[in-house]
Amino acid sequence: MECLRVKLYTPTGIFKNPLSIKGIEVYPLPPYSTIIGLIYRAMGRKWNGEYFQISIQGDYQAIYRDYVWFKKHNFKDKELGRLPLQVPILYNLWLLIHIKASEELLKEIENGLKEPKELLFLSGGEYPVKVEEVKRVKCSEKRLSEEETITLNFNAYIPKEFKEKISLSGTGKGILFSFSYFYKNSQKPKTYSWIDAYYFQKGTEIYGSLILDEDNNPVFLTESVVEELKKSEGEEYVRLYAGNWLMASACVGVLKVLENAGEDIEKYVEERTLKIPKSLWKKLPELYLDYLLKDKESVKRSLEDSYKQKGNDINPYNTLIYSRLRDFHSNSPFTNQSHEYIKRLKGVYSENLEEVLEKVKESFLEAYRKLLATTKDLSSTCFFCHERQAKNYVDATTFTPLFASLETVRNFIWDPIPICKECEFLLYFASAGFYRSAGKYLFVYVPDDLLETYRLNLILSTEKEIEQAKLGRVWSVVKYVLDLEKQKSSWVLQNIYFVEIEMVGDATANIYSFHISPNLAKAIRELIDHYPKNLQDIFSEFLFYVYTGRSLYEFLFLLLSGFIRKDSYKNLQGGTIESKIVQAGRNMKYISQNLLFFINFQEVLNMNTQKDYTNWAFWAGRELKKLYKENESTQKKLEPLTYRLLEAIRRKDKEYFIHNLIRAYLEVEKEIPYLFKEALDDKNFSMIAYSFLIGLNSEEKGKEEQANDEGENSESA
């Protein structure tokens, strides 16, 4: 078997999930359709219905975040809006592509890539693609035993059918994605075929039935015939897919509803697929209503309060349903107050709660029937499940924060978006999937499997309230993920992200996403267990600094200032983050080596490999303190020296810091250690200066006191 092997390079790559414009989610390698599109641009022609097999592997140096402009068209007012959005970008991306096709097509592809008809780009055209190799290679099928295991040298997409033929060493399962593939229809609106494939990171060991090229590179070709995803028509199940953050939040909402109904939810989940028996699906509207009204005491209080305020103008439907759904579905069949089945409940009130709830239930189910009846004559397949026939287009009635009206303002994402009735109803569960707190909604999404995403979001809703509540919950989620043995893929860890929806009007919202960077993930994994136990009271403040990107050296300066200048802050008041950190410093009985945690954590974030300087500088400070305490005259000079060094650190004045060090060592007739020259390097100054200052103010303790460093050693000043 002969394949065409292609090696590509581009400085950056942004491969967005089609529904990731506001909650940014990217693919770890370009999807199949992106590479197919590049091939046809190289050939200088459009797709004419032919198919070929393709294998995609690659690697990138790092992930970083940057801002790009997105455009939004207002067709009603004929305006063009722009929005700066932060997106994850793959830096220094290399791709290894194998292509298998008929000889005629393969030759055309080969000639096109060797002499492209136009400049080649990936990911929106920010940077050109360099074609580094186009070569015919011999490929052969081999069966490798477990003893002949090979290691992936590149990250790879392995099609679902191909994965069934191979075995993998270790516990890694790969991450399942659904990728756009060849066109089903190249006329507007364009529709794609979709293919399921697993993403495996380099270093994964595999064996079994493999295809290897002449240089022993594994080749993971797609199937020779384009097949649609499984059809659910005629089956006893409704299949729904958590293929992006929005559908994942809706699936989590459904799982919450089913669990509230006493269902064993695990039997309905397969990886990222929600598989619900049709008999249960028919009951879902009633189960959803039961979930929304499950707290009968709260429901009763809401009705009573509303009646006291509005009297006969009360509408129990608006009080109980609209109030729960309006932020996400403000103009939907379930919330639009112009609908007759909602208007007719105006003035309905009774002390018989069940009587009122029964009427609300009737109106809710009528709204569901109205939803099913609202259809358009579309020939498209549903964008979300890729299998059922679309019956409508998504707009603001379905999910207000993300979608706009097709008649007025087009969305940043693909337009128009066809949707089937099952997936349209599913989106109404997104509001149950998000955790609500202080007027904001939070959802954590991990591109792994649906059950884990569900469990992570339960942590958000059950975590005990603490200061900096959101960050505390985020930390609980991160810690949970780090504890999962099954989470072996760093791509998963690097791409945990949190979608936050902040309502700013009746039908408008800001959507933010924030993530755990690779460096932060590494710092948490390696160091978090060493967080000083005596500083648990300001753990949430520590998290605030970490998640907002503020330097922990600022955090450490406030902490040391509180300890060193206790008298200056004895009248400190206020509940700011900074004042709490200073107060924690005042409350410390003594300083110990455990404060180096903050320095080591920051240096992992800084990617500084010279972290061994911290211990050296700490012990240099400890030794100088010991020399100063040997006689009374020098002992009195220790406190002024500490103040001067702290001031030098605050000003980041390296010369003043070194000048005071020289004077300090001359005072005890010692030569300044040679390694202090490293403090003159901007990269090392804060690390060495703070480590030395901590050592200079630390106490020598016995084993028992040292053990207490890992417990509580603070008291009120």
C-alpha positions as CSV (number, residue, x, y, z in Angstrom):
1,M,0.0,0.0,0.0
2,E,1.3,3.4,-0.9
3,C,0.4,6.7,0.8
4,L,1.4,10.3,0.4
5,R,3.2,11.6,3.5
6,V,3.0,15.3,4.2
7,K,4.8,17.3,6.8
8,L,3.5,20.8,7.6
9,Y,4.6,23.6,10.0
10,T,2.8,26.7,11.1
11,P,3.8,29.2,13.9
12,T,0.3,29.1,15.4
13,G,-2.9,27.2,15.1
14,I,-6.5,27.9,16.4
15,F,-8.9,25.0,15.7
16,K,-12.1,26.0,17.3
17,N,-15.0,23.7,18.1
18,P,-17.8,25.1,15.9
19,L,-19.8,26.1,19.0
20,S,-16.9,27.6,21.0
21,I,-16.9,31.3,20.2
22,K,-17.9,32.5,23.6
23,G,-16.9,29.5,25.7
24,I,-13.7,28.9,23.9
25,E,-12.9,25.3,23.2
26,V,-10.2,24.2,20.7
27,Y,-9.2,20.9,19.2
28,P,-5.6,19.7,19.9
29,L,-5.0,19.1,16.2
30,P,-6.8,20.4,13.1
31,P,-10.0,18.5,12.4
32,Y,-10.2,16.4,9.2
33,S,-12.2,19.0,7.3
34,T,-9.5,21.7,7.9
35,I,-6.8,19.5,6.3
36,I,-9.1,18.5,3.5
37,G,-9.8,22.1,2.8
38,L,-6.1,22.9,2.7
39,I,-5.5,20.1,0.2
40,Y,-8.2,21.4,-2.2
41,R,-6.8,25.0,-1.9
42,A,-3.4,23.6,-2.8
43,M,-4.9,21.9,-5.9
44,G,-6.7,25.1,-6.8
45,R,-10.1,23.6,-7.2
46,K,-13.4,22.8,-5.3
47,W,-14.4,19.4,-4.0
48,N,-16.3,17.4,-6.6
49,G,-17.6,14.6,-4.4
50,E,-14.5,12.4,-4.3
51,Y,-13.2,10.8,-1.0
52,F,-9.9,9.8,0.3
53,Q,-8.5,8.4,3.5
54,I,-6.4,10.5,5.8
55,S,-4.4,10.2,9.0
56,I,-3.6,13.3,11.2
57,Q,-0.8,13.4,13.8
58,G,1.2,16.4,15.1
59,D,2.7,18.2,18.0
60,Y,2.9,21.7,19.4
61,Q,5.4,23.4,21.7
62,A,2.9,25.2,24.0
63,I,-0.6,26.5,24.4
64,Y,-1.0,30.2,25.1
65,R,-3.9,32.6,25.2
66,D,-4.2,35.7,23.1
67,Y,-7.0,38.1,21.9
68,V,-8.4,38.0,18.4
69,W,-11.2,40.0,16.8
70,F,-14.6,38.4,16.0
71,K,-17.1,40.1,13.8
72,K,-20.9,40.2,14.3
73,H,-23.3,41.4,11.7
74,N,-26.4,43.4,12.6
75,F,-28.6,43.0,9.5
76,K,-31.4,45.1,10.8
77,D,-29.4,48.2,11.5
78,K,-26.7,47.4,8.9
79,E,-23.9,47.5,11.4
80,L,-20.8,45.5,11.8
81,G,-19.8,44.8,15.4
82,R,-16.4,43.5,16.7
83,L,-15.6,41.7,19.9
84,P,-12.2,40.9,21.3
85,L,-12.2,37.3,22.5
86,Q,-9.4,35.4,24.2
87,V,-8.7,32.1,22.5
88,P,-6.3,29.3,23.2
89,I,-3.6,29.1,20.5
90,L,-1.2,26.2,19.7
91,Y,2.3,27.6,19.3
92,N,4.8,26.1,16.9
93,L,2.6,23.4,15.4
94,W,4.0,20.5,13.3
95,L,1.7,18.1,11.5
96,L,2.3,14.6,10.0
97,I,-0.3,13.8,7.5
98,H,-0.8,10.5,5.5
99,I,-3.2,10.3,2.6
100,K,-4.5,7.3,0.7
101,A,-6.4,7.8,-2.5
102,S,-6.7,6.5,-6.0
103,E,-3.5,7.0,-8.1
104,E,-5.1,9.7,-10.2
105,L,-6.3,11.7,-7.2
106,L,-3.1,11.0,-5.2
107,K,-1.0,12.4,-8.0
108,E,-3.1,15.5,-8.2
109,I,-2.8,16.0,-4.4
110,E,0.9,15.5,-4.6
111,N,1.4,18.0,-7.3
112,G,-0.8,20.5,-5.6
113,L,1.1,20.3,-2.3
114,K,4.5,20.5,-4.1
115,E,3.4,23.5,-6.1
116,P,0.3,25.0,-4.4
117,K,-2.0,27.1,-6.5
118,E,-2.3,29.6,-3.7
119,L,-0.7,30.5,-0.4
120,L,-1.7,27.9,2.2
121,F,-3.1,28.8,5.6
122,L,-4.6,27.1,8.6
123,S,-7.0,28.4,11.3
124,G,-8.3,31.5,9.7
125,G,-5.3,32.7,7.8
126,E,-3.3,34.3,10.6
127,Y,-0.1,32.6,9.6
128,P,0.9,30.7,6.4
129,V,1.7,27.0,6.4
130,K,5.1,25.7,5.4
131,V,5.1,22.4,3.4
132,E,8.2,20.7,4.6
133,E,7.8,17.3,3.0
134,V,5.7,15.7,0.3
135,K,6.7,12.1,-0.2
136,R,5.3,8.8,-1.4
137,V,5.9,6.1,1.3
138,K,5.2,2.4,1.4
139,C,2.9,1.4,4.2
140,S,2.2,-2.1,5.4
141,E,-0.1,-3.8,7.9
142,K,1.5,-5.5,10.9
143,R,0.3,-7.2,14.0
144,L,2.4,-6.3,17.0
145,S,2.3,-8.3,20.2
146,E,2.3,-6.6,23.6
147,E,6.1,-7.3,23.8
148,E,6.5,-5.3,20.5
149,T,4.7,-2.2,21.7
150,I,5.6,1.0,19.9
151,T,5.4,4.5,21.4
152,L,3.6,7.4,19.7
153,N,6.1,10.1,18.7
154,F,3.3,12.5,17.9
155,N,-0.2,13.3,19.2
156,A,-2.7,11.5,17.0
157,Y,-6.3,11.2,16.0
158,I,-7.3,7.5,15.9
159,P,-10.7,6.9,14.2
160,K,-13.2,5.0,16.4
161,E,-13.3,2.0,14.1
162,F,-9.5,1.9,14.0
163,K,-9.2,2.1,17.8
164,E,-11.1,-1.2,18.1
165,K,-8.3,-3.0,16.3
166,I,-5.5,-1.9,18.6
167,S,-4.6,-2.1,22.3
168,L,-3.1,0.6,24.5
169,S,-0.7,0.1,27.4
170,G,-1.6,2.0,30.7
171,T,-5.0,3.4,31.7
172,G,-5.3,6.1,29.0
173,K,-8.6,5.9,27.1
174,G,-8.1,8.8,24.8
175,I,-10.5,11.7,24.3
176,L,-13.4,11.2,22.0
177,F,-14.2,14.0,19.5
178,S,-16.7,14.3,16.7
179,F,-15.0,16.0,13.7
180,S,-16.4,17.6,10.6
181,Y,-15.2,15.5,7.6
182,F,-16.1,15.8,3.9
183,Y,-19.0,17.8,2.7
184,K,-22.4,16.2,2.4
185,N,-23.5,19.3,0.6
186,S,-21.2,22.0,-0.6
187,Q,-24.0,24.3,-1.6
188,K,-25.1,26.9,1.0
189,P,-26.0,26.1,3.7
190,K,-23.1,23.7,3.7
191,T,-23.4,20.5,5.7
192,Y,-20.7,18.1,6.7
193,S,-20.3,14.4,7.3
194,W,-19.0,13.8,10.8
195,I,-16.5,11.2,12.0
196,D,-15.7,10.0,15.6
197,A,-12.1,9.8,16.5
198,Y,-10.0,9.6,19.7
199,Y,-7.2,11.9,20.5
200,F,-4.1,10.3,22.1
201,Q,-1.0,12.1,23.2
202,K,2.5,11.3,22.2
203,G,4.1,8.8,24.6
204,T,1.1,6.5,24.5
205,E,2.2,2.9,23.9
206,I,0.1,0.9,21.4
207,Y,0.1,-2.6,19.9
208,G,-2.2,-4.8,17.8
209,S,-3.2,-4.5,14.2
210,L,-1.3,-1.4,13.0
211,I,-0.4,0.3,9.7
212,L,3.3,1.4,9.6
213,D,5.0,3.5,7.0
214,E,8.5,2.7,5.8
215,D,10.0,4.9,8.6
216,N,8.0,3.0,11.2
217,N,5.5,5.8,11.8
218,P,2.1,4.5,12.6
219,V,-0.7,5.5,10.3
220,F,-4.3,5.9,11.4
221,L,-6.4,6.2,8.3
222,T,-10.0,7.0,8.3
223,E,-12.5,4.5,6.7
224,S,-12.5,4.2,2.9
225,V,-16.3,4.9,2.8
226,V,-17.9,7.9,4.5
227,E,-20.5,6.6,6.9
228,E,-23.0,8.6,8.9
229,L,-23.1,8.4,12.6
230,K,-25.6,5.8,14.0
231,K,-29.2,6.6,13.3
232,S,-31.6,6.6,16.2
233,E,-34.8,6.4,14.1
234,G,-36.5,3.0,14.8
235,E,-34.4,2.4,17.9
236,E,-35.7,2.5,21.4
237,Y,-33.3,5.3,22.4
238,V,-32.9,9.0,21.9
239,R,-29.1,9.7,21.6
240,L,-27.7,13.1,22.6
241,Y,-24.1,14.2,22.4
242,A,-22.1,16.4,24.8
243,G,-19.8,17.4,22.0
244,N,-19.3,21.0,23.2
245,W,-19.7,23.0,26.4
246,L,-23.3,24.1,25.7
247,M,-24.6,20.6,25.0
248,A,-22.6,19.2,27.9
249,S,-24.3,21.7,30.2
250,A,-27.7,20.6,28.8
251,C,-26.8,16.9,29.3
252,V,-25.7,17.6,32.9
253,G,-29.1,19.3,33.4
254,V,-30.9,16.2,32.2
255,L,-28.8,14.0,34.5
256,K,-29.7,16.1,37.4
257,V,-33.4,15.8,36.5
258,L,-33.2,12.1,36.1
259,E,-31.3,11.6,39.4
260,N,-34.0,13.7,41.1
261,A,-36.5,11.3,39.7
262,G,-34.6,8.4,41.3
263,E,-33.1,7.1,38.1
264,D,-29.7,5.3,38.0
265,I,-28.1,7.8,35.7
266,E,-24.9,5.8,35.0
267,K,-26.8,3.4,32.8
268,Y,-27.8,6.2,30.4
269,V,-24.2,7.5,29.8
270,E,-21.7,6.1,27.3
271,E,-18.6,8.3,27.2
272,R,-19.9,11.6,26.0
273,T,-23.3,10.2,24.8
274,L,-26.6,10.4,26.7
275,K,-28.7,7.4,25.6
276,I,-32.2,7.7,27.0
277,P,-35.0,5.1,26.3
278,K,-37.8,6.7,24.3
279,S,-40.3,5.7,27.0
280,L,-38.3,7.7,29.5
281,W,-37.8,10.6,27.0
282,K,-41.6,11.0,26.8
283,K,-41.8,11.5,30.5
284,L,-38.9,14.1,30.6
285,P,-41.1,17.2,30.4
286,E,-43.0,16.1,33.6
287,L,-39.8,15.1,35.3
288,Y,-38.2,18.5,34.5
289,L,-41.2,20.3,36.0
290,D,-40.9,18.1,39.1
291,Y,-37.3,19.1,39.3
292,L,-38.0,22.8,39.0
293,L,-40.7,22.6,41.7
294,K,-39.1,20.0,43.9
295,D,-38.7,22.3,47.0
296,K,-42.3,22.6,48.0
297,E,-41.7,24.9,50.9
298,S,-39.7,27.3,48.7
299,V,-42.4,27.1,46.0
300,K,-45.1,27.9,48.6
301,R,-43.2,30.9,50.0
302,S,-42.6,32.2,46.5
303,L,-46.3,32.1,45.7
304,E,-47.3,33.7,49.0
305,D,-44.7,36.5,48.6
306,S,-45.8,37.1,45.0
307,Y,-49.5,37.3,46.0
308,K,-48.7,39.8,48.8
309,Q,-46.9,42.0,46.2
310,K,-49.2,41.6,43.2
311,G,-52.6,40.5,44.5
312,N,-54.8,39.4,41.6
313,D,-52.1,40.3,39.1
314,I,-50.2,37.2,40.3
315,N,-49.3,34.7,37.7
316,P,-48.0,31.5,39.3
317,Y,-46.5,30.3,36.0
318,N,-44.3,33.4,35.9
319,T,-43.4,33.1,39.6
320,L,-42.4,29.4,39.4
321,I,-41.3,28.8,35.8
322,Y,-40.4,32.1,34.1
323,S,-38.2,33.1,37.1
324,R,-36.2,29.8,36.7
325,L,-35.8,29.9,32.9
326,R,-35.8,33.5,31.8
327,D,-32.1,34.2,32.0
328,F,-31.4,31.4,29.5
329,H,-34.7,31.2,27.6
330,S,-36.3,34.6,27.9
331,N,-38.5,34.4,24.8
332,S,-39.1,30.7,24.5
333,P,-42.4,28.8,24.3
334,F,-41.9,28.1,28.0
335,T,-41.5,31.7,29.1
336,N,-43.0,34.0,26.5
337,Q,-45.8,35.8,28.4
338,S,-47.8,36.5,25.3
339,H,-48.6,32.8,24.9
340,E,-52.2,32.0,25.8
341,Y,-51.4,29.1,28.0
342,I,-49.3,31.4,30.2
343,K,-51.6,34.4,30.1
344,R,-54.6,32.3,31.3
345,L,-53.0,31.7,34.7
346,K,-53.0,35.4,35.6
347,G,-54.8,35.9,38.9
348,V,-54.8,32.2,39.7
349,Y,-54.0,31.7,43.4
350,S,-55.1,29.2,46.1
351,E,-53.9,28.1,49.4
352,N,-54.2,24.6,48.0
353,L,-50.7,24.3,46.6
354,E,-51.3,21.1,44.7
355,E,-54.2,22.7,42.8
356,V,-52.0,25.6,41.7
357,L,-49.2,23.3,40.7
358,E,-51.5,21.2,38.6
359,K,-52.5,24.2,36.5
360,V,-48.9,25.2,36.1
361,K,-48.1,21.7,35.0
362,E,-50.8,21.8,32.4
363,S,-49.5,25.0,31.0
364,F,-45.9,23.7,31.0
365,L,-46.9,20.6,29.0
366,E,-48.8,22.7,26.6
367,A,-45.7,24.8,26.0
368,Y,-43.8,21.5,25.3
369,R,-46.4,20.5,22.7
370,K,-46.1,24.0,21.2
371,L,-42.4,23.5,20.9
372,L,-42.8,20.2,19.1
373,A,-45.3,21.8,16.7
374,T,-43.0,24.6,15.7
375,T,-41.2,23.2,12.7
376,K,-39.7,24.3,9.4
377,D,-39.4,22.3,6.2
378,L,-35.6,21.6,6.3
379,S,-33.6,19.1,4.4
380,S,-30.6,19.5,6.7
381,T,-29.3,17.2,9.4
382,C,-29.2,18.4,13.0
383,F,-26.0,20.3,13.7
384,F,-25.8,19.0,17.2
385,C,-26.4,15.2,16.9
386,H,-25.5,14.8,13.2
387,E,-28.1,12.1,12.8
388,R,-31.7,13.3,13.1
389,Q,-33.4,15.5,10.6
390,A,-33.4,19.2,11.5
391,K,-36.8,20.8,12.1
392,N,-35.8,24.3,13.1
393,Y,-33.0,26.8,13.3
394,V,-31.5,27.8,16.6
395,D,-32.1,31.4,17.7
396,A,-32.5,33.5,20.9
397,T,-35.7,31.7,21.9
398,T,-33.7,28.5,22.5
399,F,-30.7,29.9,24.4
400,T,-30.7,33.6,24.9
401,P,-27.1,34.3,26.2
402,L,-25.5,32.7,23.1
403,F,-27.8,33.0,20.1
404,A,-29.4,36.0,18.5
405,S,-32.4,36.4,16.2
406,L,-31.7,35.3,12.6
407,E,-33.8,38.3,11.3
408,T,-31.7,40.9,13.1
409,V,-28.2,40.1,14.5
410,R,-26.3,37.1,13.2
411,N,-24.2,35.1,15.6
412,F,-20.4,34.8,15.8
413,I,-20.9,31.0,15.3
414,W,-22.1,29.2,12.2
415,D,-25.3,30.6,10.8
416,P,-27.9,29.3,10.3
417,I,-27.7,26.4,12.7
418,P,-30.2,23.6,12.0
419,I,-31.5,21.6,15.0
420,C,-33.8,18.6,15.6
421,K,-36.6,18.8,18.0
422,E,-34.9,16.4,20.5
423,C,-31.8,18.6,20.7
424,E,-33.8,21.8,20.8
425,F,-35.7,20.5,23.9
426,L,-32.4,19.4,25.3
427,L,-31.0,22.9,25.3
428,Y,-33.7,23.9,27.8
429,F,-31.9,21.9,30.4
430,A,-28.8,24.0,30.2
431,S,-30.1,26.3,32.9
432,A,-30.3,23.3,35.2
433,G,-26.7,22.3,34.3
434,F,-25.2,25.6,35.4
435,Y,-24.6,26.5,39.0
436,R,-26.2,29.8,40.0
437,S,-24.6,32.1,42.6
438,A,-25.0,35.8,43.2
439,G,-26.6,36.5,39.8
440,K,-24.0,34.5,37.9
441,Y,-24.0,31.1,36.4
442,L,-20.9,28.8,36.4
443,F,-20.3,25.5,34.6
444,V,-17.1,23.5,34.4
445,Y,-16.5,21.5,31.2
446,V,-13.8,18.8,30.7
447,P,-13.5,17.4,27.2
448,D,-13.4,13.8,28.5
449,D,-16.6,12.0,29.4
450,L,-20.0,13.1,30.5
451,L,-20.2,11.4,33.9
452,E,-17.0,13.1,35.0
453,T,-18.3,16.5,33.8
454,Y,-21.5,15.8,35.8
455,R,-19.6,14.9,38.9
456,L,-17.4,18.0,38.7
457,N,-20.5,20.2,38.4
458,L,-22.0,18.6,41.5
459,I,-19.0,19.8,43.4
460,L,-19.8,23.3,42.3
461,S,-23.3,23.1,43.7
462,T,-22.5,21.2,46.9
463,E,-19.2,22.8,48.0
464,K,-19.5,24.7,51.3
465,E,-19.7,28.4,51.0
466,I,-16.4,30.2,51.7
467,E,-14.9,33.6,51.0
468,Q,-14.1,34.0,47.3
469,A,-16.8,31.4,46.8
470,K,-16.3,30.9,43.1
471,L,-12.6,30.4,43.4
472,G,-13.1,28.1,46.3
473,R,-15.4,25.9,44.2
474,V,-13.0,26.1,41.2
475,W,-10.2,24.8,43.5
476,S,-12.4,21.9,44.6
477,V,-13.0,20.9,41.0
478,V,-9.3,21.2,40.2
479,K,-8.3,19.1,43.2
480,Y,-10.9,16.5,42.2
481,V,-9.5,16.3,38.7
482,L,-5.9,16.0,40.0
483,D,-7.0,13.1,42.2
484,L,-8.5,11.1,39.3
485,E,-6.3,8.3,38.3
486,K,-8.0,8.0,35.0
487,Q,-7.0,11.6,34.0
488,K,-3.7,10.8,32.4
489,S,-4.0,13.2,29.5
490,S,-2.4,16.6,30.1
491,W,-4.6,17.9,27.2
492,V,-7.6,17.3,29.5
493,L,-6.0,19.0,32.4
494,Q,-4.8,21.9,30.3
495,N,-8.3,22.4,28.8
496,I,-10.5,22.2,31.8
497,Y,-12.3,25.5,31.6
498,F,-15.1,27.3,33.4
499,V,-17.9,29.0,31.6
500,E,-19.4,31.9,33.5
501,I,-22.6,33.7,32.4
502,E,-23.3,37.1,33.9
503,M,-26.7,38.5,33.2
504,V,-26.6,42.2,32.3
505,G,-30.2,42.7,31.1
506,D,-33.5,40.9,30.6
507,A,-32.2,39.2,27.4
508,T,-28.5,39.9,27.3
509,A,-25.5,38.4,29.1
510,N,-21.8,38.4,29.1
511,I,-20.2,35.0,28.7
512,Y,-16.6,34.4,30.0
513,S,-14.4,31.4,30.1
514,F,-11.2,30.9,32.1
515,H,-8.9,28.0,32.2
516,I,-6.1,26.2,34.0
517,S,-2.9,26.9,32.1
518,P,-0.3,24.1,31.6
519,N,2.1,25.8,34.0
520,L,-0.7,26.3,36.7
521,A,-1.7,22.6,36.3
522,K,1.9,21.6,36.8
523,A,2.3,23.8,39.8
524,I,-0.9,22.5,41.4
525,R,0.1,18.9,40.7
526,E,3.6,19.2,42.1
527,L,3.3,21.6,45.0
528,I,-0.2,22.2,46.3
529,D,0.1,19.6,49.0
530,H,2.9,21.7,50.5
531,Y,0.7,24.8,51.0
532,P,1.5,26.1,54.5
533,K,-1.1,24.6,56.9
534,N,-0.8,27.6,59.2
535,L,-2.1,29.9,56.4
536,Q,-5.3,28.1,55.6
537,D,-7.3,31.2,56.5
538,I,-6.0,33.0,53.4
539,F,-6.1,30.0,51.1
540,S,-8.9,31.7,49.1
541,E,-6.8,34.8,48.8
542,F,-4.0,32.7,47.5
543,L,-6.4,31.2,44.9
544,F,-7.5,34.6,43.9
545,Y,-3.9,35.6,43.1
546,V,-3.3,32.4,41.2
547,Y,-6.5,32.5,39.0
548,T,-6.3,36.2,38.2
549,G,-2.6,35.9,37.2
550,R,-1.3,38.2,40.0
551,S,2.3,37.6,41.1
552,L,2.7,35.6,44.3
553,Y,5.6,37.8,45.1
554,E,3.1,40.6,45.7
555,F,1.2,38.2,48.0
556,L,4.5,37.3,49.8
557,F,5.4,41.0,50.2
558,L,2.1,41.7,52.0
559,L,2.6,38.6,54.2
560,L,6.1,39.5,55.2
561,S,5.2,43.1,55.7
562,G,2.6,42.1,58.2
563,F,5.1,39.9,60.1
564,I,8.1,42.3,60.0
565,R,6.1,45.5,60.7
566,K,3.5,44.2,63.2
567,D,3.3,47.6,65.0
568,S,2.8,49.5,61.8
569,Y,-0.4,47.5,61.1
570,K,-1.8,47.2,64.6
571,N,-4.8,49.4,63.7
572,L,-5.3,47.7,60.3
573,Q,-9.0,47.4,59.4
574,G,-11.0,46.5,56.3
575,G,-12.0,43.3,54.6
576,T,-9.9,43.7,51.4
577,I,-7.9,40.8,50.1
578,E,-4.7,42.8,50.8
579,S,-5.6,43.6,54.4
580,K,-6.4,39.9,55.1
581,I,-3.0,38.8,53.8
582,V,-1.2,41.5,55.9
583,Q,-3.3,40.4,59.0
584,A,-2.3,36.8,58.4
585,G,1.4,37.9,58.5
586,R,0.8,39.7,61.8
587,N,-0.8,36.6,63.2
588,M,2.2,34.4,62.5
589,K,4.3,33.5,65.6
590,Y,7.4,32.9,63.5
591,I,8.6,32.5,60.0
592,S,9.7,29.1,58.7
593,Q,10.9,27.5,55.6
594,N,7.4,26.6,54.5
595,L,6.9,30.1,53.1
596,L,9.2,29.0,50.2
597,F,6.1,27.3,48.9
598,F,4.9,30.6,47.4
599,I,8.3,31.2,45.7
600,N,8.5,27.7,44.3
601,F,4.9,27.9,43.0
602,Q,5.5,31.2,41.3
603,E,8.7,30.0,39.7
604,V,6.9,27.0,38.2
605,L,4.4,29.5,36.7
606,N,7.4,31.5,35.4
607,M,8.9,28.3,33.9
608,N,12.1,29.2,35.7
609,T,14.4,26.1,35.9
610,Q,16.7,27.6,38.6
611,K,14.4,26.9,41.5
612,D,17.3,25.4,43.5
613,Y,18.4,28.9,44.3
614,T,15.5,29.2,46.8
615,N,17.0,26.8,49.3
616,W,20.5,28.1,48.9
617,A,19.3,31.7,49.5
618,F,17.1,30.7,52.4
619,W,20.0,29.0,54.2
620,A,22.3,31.9,53.4
621,G,19.8,34.1,55.2
622,R,19.6,31.7,58.1
623,E,23.4,31.6,58.5
624,L,23.7,35.4,58.4
625,K,21.1,35.7,61.1
626,K,23.1,33.2,63.3
627,L,26.2,35.3,62.8
628,Y,24.4,38.5,63.7
629,K,23.1,37.0,67.0
630,E,26.5,36.0,68.2
631,N,27.1,39.4,69.8
632,E,24.8,42.2,71.1
633,S,26.1,45.0,68.9
634,T,25.3,43.2,65.6
635,Q,22.1,41.7,66.9
636,K,20.6,45.2,67.2
637,K,21.3,45.9,63.6
638,L,19.4,42.9,62.3
639,E,16.0,44.6,62.3
640,P,17.1,47.7,60.4
641,L,18.8,45.5,57.9
642,T,15.5,43.6,57.4
643,Y,13.6,46.8,56.8
644,R,16.1,48.0,54.2
645,L,16.1,44.7,52.4
646,L,12.3,44.6,52.3
647,E,12.2,48.2,50.9
648,A,14.7,47.2,48.2
649,I,12.5,44.2,47.3
650,R,9.4,46.5,47.2
651,R,11.2,48.9,44.8
652,K,12.8,46.0,42.9
653,D,16.1,47.9,43.4
654,K,18.8,45.2,42.8
655,E,21.7,47.6,43.4
656,Y,20.3,48.8,46.8
657,F,19.6,45.2,47.8
658,I,23.2,44.1,46.9
659,H,24.6,47.2,48.5
660,N,22.9,46.4,51.8
661,L,24.1,42.7,51.6
662,I,27.7,43.8,51.2
663,R,27.4,46.0,54.3
664,A,25.7,43.2,56.2
665,Y,28.5,40.7,55.5
666,L,31.2,43.3,56.2
667,E,29.6,43.8,59.6
668,V,30.3,40.2,60.5
669,E,33.6,40.2,58.6
670,K,32.4,37.6,56.1
671,E,32.7,37.6,52.3
672,I,29.4,37.9,50.4
673,P,28.6,34.5,48.8
674,Y,29.5,34.5,45.1
675,L,26.1,33.1,44.0
676,F,24.4,36.4,45.0
677,K,25.5,37.7,41.6
678,E,22.5,35.8,40.3
679,A,20.3,38.2,42.2
680,L,21.3,40.9,39.7
681,D,19.5,38.9,37.0
682,D,15.9,40.2,36.6
683,K,14.6,36.6,36.3
684,N,16.2,35.6,39.6
685,F,16.0,38.7,41.7
686,S,12.6,38.2,43.4
687,M,13.3,34.5,43.9
688,I,16.7,35.0,45.6
689,A,15.7,38.2,47.5
690,Y,12.6,36.8,49.1
691,S,14.2,33.4,49.9
692,F,17.1,35.2,51.6
693,L,14.7,37.5,53.6
694,I,12.6,34.5,54.7
695,G,15.8,32.8,55.9
696,L,17.0,36.0,57.7
697,N,13.8,36.2,59.7
698,S,13.2,32.5,60.3
699,E,13.6,30.7,63.6
700,E,15.7,27.6,64.3
701,K,13.4,25.0,65.7
702,G,13.6,21.5,67.0
703,K,11.9,18.5,65.4
704,E,8.7,19.0,67.4
705,E,8.4,22.6,66.4
706,Q,9.3,21.8,62.8
707,A,6.5,19.3,62.8
708,N,4.2,22.1,63.9
709,D,5.0,23.9,60.7
710,E,2.7,21.5,59.0
711,G,-0.1,22.2,61.6
712,E,-1.4,25.4,63.0
713,N,1.3,27.8,64.2
714,S,-0.5,31.2,64.2
715,E,-2.2,33.1,66.9
716,S,-4.0,36.4,67.2
717,A,-1.6,39.3,67.5
